[in-house]
Amino acid sequence: MARVKVVMPVFDLSCGGGGSRLVEHVVRKLPGVADVYVNPATEMAYVDYDPSRLTSEQIAEAIGSAGYKTSLPARVLREVDA
């Protein structure tokens, strides 16, 4: 199964980590998300997901629904699961 890893900016996160945990929680609920990590210091979200079930646009919409702005992925990396 092919998976995609994207790196997306998440603007205006606080250093306290509350915003990053909220974004992780919202994105993790999306269908096809295998893993998500948001670094509040760099304001970047790292999302590993199944592209047959989810798009980067849907991830961006979820981040927006959590009250944060983003843009489409800064980087897209593809990998194949063994």
C-alpha positions in Angstrom: 0.0 0.0 0.0 1.4 3.4 -1.0 1.5 6.1 1.7 2.3 9.8 1.4 4.2 11.9 3.9 3.6 15.6 3.8 5.2 18.5 5.7 2.8 21.4 6.1 3.3 24.7 7.9 0.8 25.6 10.7 0.9 29.3 11.3 0.6 31.0 14.7 1.0 28.0 17.0 2.0 28.9 20.6 5.1 27.5 22.1 3.1 25.9 25.0 2.0 23.0 22.8 -1.7 23.3 23.2 -2.3 24.3 19.6 0.0 21.5 18.3 -1.9 18.9 20.3 -5.2 20.2 19.0 -4.1 20.0 15.4 -2.7 16.5 16.0 -6.0 15.4 17.5 -8.1 16.8 14.6 -5.8 15.4 11.9 -5.5 12.0 13.5 -9.3 11.6 13.3 -9.2 11.8 9.5 -9.7 8.6 7.5 -6.4 7.2 6.2 -4.0 9.0 8.6 -1.3 6.6 9.8 0.7 9.1 11.9 0.8 12.9 12.6 3.2 15.0 14.6 3.1 18.8 14.9 6.2 20.6 16.1 5.2 23.9 17.8 8.8 25.3 17.7 9.0 25.0 13.9 5.3 25.3 13.2 5.3 22.3 10.9 2.9 19.4 10.7 4.2 16.0 9.6 1.5 13.7 8.3 1.7 10.2 7.0 -1.4 9.0 5.2 -3.0 6.8 2.6 -3.6 9.0 -0.5 -6.5 6.7 -1.7 -8.5 7.8 1.3 -7.4 11.4 1.9 -5.9 14.4 0.2 -3.6 17.1 1.4 -6.4 19.6 0.8 -8.6 17.7 3.3 -5.7 17.8 5.8 -5.4 21.6 5.3 -9.2 21.9 5.8 -9.0 20.0 9.1 -6.2 22.2 10.3 -8.3 25.2 9.4 -11.3 23.7 11.3 -9.0 23.7 14.4 -8.6 27.4 14.0 -5.1 27.5 12.4 -4.0 28.6 9.0 -1.8 26.5 6.7 -0.8 26.2 3.1 -0.6 23.2 0.9 2.4 20.9 1.7 5.8 22.3 1.7 7.1 18.8 0.9 5.5 15.6 -0.3 7.4 12.4 0.1 6.1 9.0 -1.2 7.0 5.7 0.3 5.8 2.1 -0.1 4.9 0.0 2.9 6.4 -3.5 2.9 
